[in-house]
Amino acid sequence: MPFNDTILKAAYGEKTTHTPVWFMRQAGRSQPEYRKIKETHSLFEITHDPELCAYVTKLPVDQYNTDAAILYKDIMSPLGAIGVDVEIKSGIGPVIGNPIRSIQDVERLGQIQPEQDVPYILDTIKLLTTEQLNVPLIGFTGAPFTLASYMIEGGPSKNYNKTKAMMYEQPEAWHLLMEKLSDMCITYTHAQIDAGCKMIQVFDSWVGALNKADYHEFIAPHMRRIFAGIKEKNVPVTTFGVGASHLIEEWNALPVDVLGLDWRLQIEEARAKGITKTLQGNLDPAILLAPWPVIESHLKRILDQGLQSDSYIFNLGHGVFPEVQPDTLRRVSEFVHDYSTQYKK
Ligand SMILES: O=C(O)CCc1c2[nH]c(c1CC(=O)O)Cc1[nH]c(c(CC(=O)O)c1CCC(=O)O)Cc1[nH]c(c(CC(=O)O)c1CCC(=O)O)Cc1[nH]c(c(CCC(=O)O)c1CC(=O)O)C2
């Protein structure tokens, strides 16, 4: 079978024969095969075993016929390399043993050397892209704000009080932290691209906690450097955030190719704001728990908007819930492919 590069074309707004589909958190979560592996292996153990990690990454591509694979690992995966003591605790999420609270803590952070620090991630990418995949492999990194929120709070947070306190009260420490994390994002994604990834998503999942003015002052200059840095390797780049619709004009002004929307803003509303870049999204993942006719009506609404231009990639507004039936994901993918193929004829 020829290589399916539909998602890369859509990322650049080129004509495609169908709308490309992938699902955030498509690997793992709801798949019984994955759950079986998780009975005996942690995320850390899976990501350190290239054969197993490649298997987990490829499974949804085979089962759901997605137009891209996304590497199975976490946004926390590279942080150990820069001196962050991070552990993923079941039922809690990422927990940081040495939270960052002062400029001295930031100064102590080192830099990542991917070949030395995360060789298993690069080996998994090589295995997938040279032998196994017929679709692009998406590499990814967490963005500085989202990574910093875990590093400063010490774990998942509802209100990001400590993070915002550092941003407002210790701007020197804040910008140094953003700079160090930006360097890490660039070096880490370059290594993923050199190993074979054809596209990069930057997860700024929690940046919607900031208003537009603060994003512009405290975040945007760093994101500009990151996107420009990644794009030196000539791959398309996506940015994504949850509850971040108010930042869409800020994102649009940055050198990024694809804007990943959650479900709060409709595609046509984004277009009405003058956004011409490729949009990715944005089915509310909760809808996947509804009966099929409900899912189908939402898919039609989203596709009728997305298909107004070639600059569109189908996805969920955030990660798949573990309760979703794998067959539902297979049907969604099939529906998007069929509906868009008919439309584009
Ligand atoms: O979301 C969870 O699974 C709960 C815990 C959690 C994790 N990372 C985290 C969180 C959220 C938080 O606590 O703030 C923190 C985390 N990881 C990630 C993001 C970005 C995002 O989804 O918006 C975030 C922040 C936002 C968010 O939680 O959604 C990214 C991530 N984690 C992961 C993947 C890989 C994958 O799913 O294939 C991916 C990315 C790629 C993708 O979209 O496919 C994997 C992951 N991370 C994690 C787990 C659970 C591991 C375990 O129990 O051993 C797992 C595996 C799984 O879901 O079965 C831990």
The ligand as a Tripos MOL2 file, in Angstrom:
@<TRIPOS>MOLECULE
LIG
   60    64     1     0     0
SMALL
NO_CHARGES

@<TRIPOS>ATOM
      1 O1         -4.9780   11.3680   31.7240 O.co2     1 LIG1
      2 C1         -4.6880   10.3850   32.4040 C.2       1 LIG1
      3 O2         -4.5180    9.2800   31.9050 O.co2     1 LIG1
      4 C2         -4.5370   10.5390   33.8840 C.3       1 LIG1
      5 C3         -3.2660   10.8770   34.4280 C.3       1 LIG1
      6 C4         -2.3320   11.6840   33.5380 C.ar      1 LIG1
      7 C5         -1.2190   11.1370   32.8960 C.ar      1 LIG1
      8 N1         -0.5730   12.1380   32.2240 N.ar      1 LIG1
      9 C6         -1.2620   13.3080   32.3670 C.ar      1 LIG1
     10 C7         -2.3870   13.0380   33.1830 C.ar      1 LIG1
     11 C8         -3.4280   14.0500   33.5760 C.3       1 LIG1
     12 C9         -3.2890   14.7000   34.8840 C.2       1 LIG1
     13 O3         -3.2830   13.9930   35.8780 O.co2     1 LIG1
     14 O4         -3.1770   15.9340   34.9340 O.co2     1 LIG1
     15 C10        -0.8790   14.5880   31.7650 C.3       1 LIG1
     16 C11        -1.0110   14.6430   30.2850 C.ar      1 LIG1
     17 N2         -0.5660   13.6990   29.3900 N.ar      1 LIG1
     18 C12        -0.8580   14.1000   28.1100 C.ar      1 LIG1
     19 C13        -1.4370   15.3830   28.1720 C.ar      1 LIG1
     20 C14        -1.8520   16.1700   26.9620 C.3       1 LIG1
     21 C15        -3.3020   16.0300   26.6020 C.2       1 LIG1
     22 O5         -3.8080   14.9120   26.4500 O.co2     1 LIG1
     23 O6         -3.9390   17.0980   26.4550 O.co2     1 LIG1
     24 C16        -1.5350   15.7240   29.5170 C.ar      1 LIG1
     25 C17        -2.1070   16.9810   30.1180 C.3       1 LIG1
     26 C18        -3.5220   17.1080   29.8700 C.3       1 LIG1
     27 C19        -4.3960   15.8790   30.0300 C.2       1 LIG1
     28 O7         -4.3570   15.2460   31.0510 O.co2     1 LIG1
     29 O8         -5.1150   15.5640   29.0960 O.co2     1 LIG1
     30 C20        -0.5380   13.4410   26.8430 C.3       1 LIG1
     31 C21        -0.5410   11.9830   26.7730 C.ar      1 LIG1
     32 N3         -0.5080   11.0720   27.7930 N.ar      1 LIG1
     33 C22        -0.4810    9.7950   27.2890 C.ar      1 LIG1
     34 C23        -0.4290    9.9160   25.8920 C.ar      1 LIG1
     35 C24        -0.2540    8.7450   24.9660 C.3       1 LIG1
     36 C25        -1.4230    7.9540   24.6530 C.2       1 LIG1
     37 O9         -2.4740    8.0400   25.2970 O.co2     1 LIG1
     38 O10        -1.2770    7.1920   23.7000 O.co2     1 LIG1
     39 C26        -0.4950   11.2760   25.5590 C.ar      1 LIG1
     40 C27        -0.4840   12.0290   24.2540 C.3       1 LIG1
     41 C28        -0.8580   11.7610   23.0510 C.3       1 LIG1
     42 C29        -2.2470   11.5110   22.5940 C.2       1 LIG1
     43 O11        -3.0830   12.4150   22.5720 O.co2     1 LIG1
     44 O12        -2.4660   10.3860   22.1580 O.co2     1 LIG1
     45 C30        -0.4750    8.5330   28.0140 C.3       1 LIG1
     46 C31        -0.8190    8.5020   29.4400 C.ar      1 LIG1
     47 N4         -0.4810    9.4480   30.3930 N.ar      1 LIG1
     48 C32        -0.9330    9.0220   31.6440 C.ar      1 LIG1
     49 C33        -1.5270    7.7540   31.4620 C.ar      1 LIG1
     50 C34        -2.0720    6.9260   32.5790 C.3       1 LIG1
     51 C35        -0.9420    6.0690   32.9990 C.3       1 LIG1
     52 C36        -1.1610    5.1550   34.1150 C.2       1 LIG1
     53 O13        -2.1860    5.1840   34.7710 O.co2     1 LIG1
     54 O14        -0.2190    4.3740   34.2850 O.co2     1 LIG1
     55 C37        -1.4400    7.4210   30.1140 C.ar      1 LIG1
     56 C38        -1.8750    6.1790   29.4330 C.3       1 LIG1
     57 C39        -3.3570    5.9810   29.4020 C.2       1 LIG1
     58 O15        -4.1100    6.9660   29.3740 O.co2     1 LIG1
     59 O16        -3.7580    4.8330   29.3990 O.co2     1 LIG1
     60 C40        -0.7540    9.7560   32.9120 C.3       1 LIG1
@<TRIPOS>BOND
     1     1     2 2
     2     2     3 1
     3     2     4 1
     4     4     5 1
     5     5     6 1
     6     6     7 ar
     7     6    10 ar
     8     7     8 ar
     9     7    60 1
    10     8     9 ar
    11     9    10 ar
    12     9    15 1
    13    10    11 1
    14    11    12 1
    15    12    13 2
    16    12    14 1
    17    15    16 1
    18    16    17 ar
    19    16    24 ar
    20    17    18 ar
    21    18    19 ar
    22    18    30 1
    23    19    20 1
    24    19    24 ar
    25    20    21 1
    26    21    22 2
    27    21    23 1
    28    24    25 1
    29    25    26 1
    30    26    27 1
    31    27    28 2
    32    27    29 1
    33    30    31 1
    34    31    32 ar
    35    31    39 ar
    36    32    33 ar
    37    33    34 ar
    38    33    45 1
    39    34    35 1
    40    34    39 ar
    41    35    36 1
    42    36    37 2
    43    36    38 1
    44    39    40 1
    45    40    41 1
    46    41    42 1
    47    42    43 2
    48    42    44 1
    49    45    46 1
    50    46    47 ar
    51    46    55 ar
    52    47    48 ar
    53    48    49 ar
    54    48    60 1
    55    49    50 1
    56    49    55 ar
    57    50    51 1
    58    51    52 1
    59    52    53 2
    60    52    54 1
    61    55    56 1
    62    56    57 1
    63    57    58 2
    64    57    59 1
@<TRIPOS>SUBSTRUCTURE
     1 LIG1         1 GROUP 0 **** ****
